[in-house]
Amino acid sequence: MSDKFEFIGADDKPALLAFSTPEWLEAAKAALQELGYKVHTAATHSDFLIRFSQVRYQVVILEECFAANTIEENITLRSLQAMQMSQRRHATVILFGTSFQTFTPTQAFQQSVHAVINSSELFLLKQLVEKALADTNMFLHSYREVQERVYSSSNKPK
């Protein structure tokens, strides 16, 4: 079910969840809130895409069969995969479901996400999200540093 509209402040850490399984949604929401995130949930594919286009979410956790019977039918996942990196690089995208082995890089790469987590490890979700965020930040550190330098130098008065 979709949350009512809520403002995101400069100091907030926004996260977006897209789950069809209520127990998994509640567990993910609790884990992210414990980590200090302001959590939004998407109820449908279009709800997800609208929210994702309006807010620079730091974390996105997507159920492999969100609003679908199979991963191939997951329009939200397909839409994320088709986006240019510049449109989704701000978010650490985690794919959650039964068909993955947690933190298998090839499975994450195949799905164009940062990490995959098996649903059997739901009880460790908080720690697994922390690890996925740390891994992503380390991997993108140099890129973000160079991007900041380029942006800074191009905006200096001449």
C-alpha positions in Angstrom: 0.0 0.0 0.0 1.3 3.4 -0.9 2.3 6.0 1.8 0.7 9.4 1.8 2.8 12.3 0.5 5.7 13.1 2.7 8.4 15.8 2.4 12.0 14.8 2.1 14.4 17.2 3.8 18.1 17.9 3.0 19.2 15.7 6.0 16.8 12.8 5.3 17.9 9.5 3.9 15.1 8.4 1.6 14.5 4.7 0.8 12.0 3.1 -1.6 10.5 -0.3 -1.2 8.6 -2.3 -3.8 7.3 -5.6 -2.3 4.2 -7.8 -2.9 4.8 -10.0 0.1 3.5 -8.1 3.2 5.8 -9.9 5.7 8.9 -9.1 3.6 7.7 -5.5 3.2 7.3 -5.0 7.0 10.7 -6.6 7.7 12.5 -4.4 5.1 10.7 -1.3 6.3 11.7 -2.0 10.0 15.3 -2.7 9.0 15.6 0.6 7.0 13.9 2.7 9.7 16.3 1.2 12.2 19.2 2.4 9.9 17.7 5.9 10.0 16.0 5.9 6.5 12.7 7.7 5.7 10.9 4.8 4.0 8.4 5.1 1.1 6.6 2.1 -0.3 5.3 1.6 -3.9 2.1 -0.2 -4.4 2.3 -0.6 -8.2 4.8 -0.3 -11.1 3.6 3.1 -12.0 3.7 4.3 -8.4 7.3 3.1 -8.2 8.3 4.9 -11.4 6.7 8.1 -10.4 8.3 8.1 -6.9 11.7 7.1 -8.3 11.6 9.9 -10.8 10.7 12.5 -8.2 13.1 11.7 -5.3 16.8 10.8 -5.3 16.4 7.6 -3.1 19.6 6.4 -1.5 18.3 2.8 -1.2 15.8 0.9 -3.3 14.8 -2.7 -2.3 12.8 -4.5 -4.9 11.1 -7.9 -4.6 11.9 -10.0 -7.6 8.2 -10.7 -8.2 6.9 -7.3 -7.3 3.4 -7.0 -8.7 4.2 -10.0 -11.0 4.1 -13.7 -11.1 7.7 -14.1 -12.4 10.8 -12.0 -12.4 10.4 -11.6 -16.2 7.0 -10.0 -15.7 8.4 -7.5 -13.2 7.9 -4.2 -15.1 9.6 -2.2 -12.3 12.8 -4.2 -12.6 12.8 -4.1 -16.4 12.3 -0.3 -16.2 15.2 0.1 -13.8 17.4 -2.1 -16.0 16.5 0.1 -19.1 17.3 3.4 -17.4 20.5 5.2 -18.2 23.0 4.9 -15.3 22.8 8.7 -14.8 19.2 8.3 -13.9 19.7 5.6 -11.2 23.3 5.9 -10.0 22.2 7.8 -6.9 20.5 4.7 -5.5 21.8 1.5 -4.2 19.4 -1.0 -5.8 18.9 -4.3 -4.0 16.9 -7.2 -5.5 15.3 -9.5 -3.0 13.8 -12.9 -3.6 14.0 -16.7 -3.5 16.0 -17.3 -6.7 19.2 -15.6 -5.6 22.2 -16.5 -3.6 23.0 -13.6 -1.3 25.7 -11.2 -2.5 26.5 -13.2 -5.7 28.1 -10.6 -7.9 27.2 -12.3 -11.2 23.5 -12.5 -10.3 23.5 -8.8 -9.3 25.3 -7.9 -12.6 22.9 -10.0 -14.6 20.0 -8.1 -13.1 21.7 -4.7 -13.3 21.5 -4.1 -9.5 24.1 -3.6 -6.8 23.2 -6.6 -4.7 20.9 -9.6 -4.5 19.6 -11.0 -1.3 17.9 -14.4 -0.7 14.7 -14.1 1.2 15.8 -16.9 3.6 18.2 -14.3 5.1 15.4 -11.9 5.9 16.4 -12.0 9.6 19.8 -10.4 8.6 18.4 -7.8 6.3 19.6 -4.8 8.3 23.2 -6.0 8.3 23.0 -7.1 4.6 21.7 -3.6 3.6 24.5 -2.0 5.5 27.0 -4.2 3.7 25.4 -3.5 0.2 25.6 0.2 0.9 29.2 0.1 2.1 30.2 -2.0 -1.0 28.4 0.4 -3.4 30.0 3.4 -1.7 33.4 1.9 -1.9 32.9 0.9 -5.6 31.6 4.3 -6.6 33.9 6.4 -4.4 36.4 7.3 -7.1 33.7 8.0 -9.7 31.8 10.3 -7.3 35.0 12.1 -6.3 35.9 12.8 -9.9 32.4 13.8 -10.7 32.4 16.3 -7.9 35.8 17.8 -9.0 34.5 18.2 -12.6 31.3 19.8 -11.4 33.2 22.1 -9.0 35.7 23.2 -11.6 33.0 23.8 -14.3 31.0 26.1 -11.9 33.9 28.3 -10.8 33.6 31.9 -11.9 35.9 32.8 -14.8 
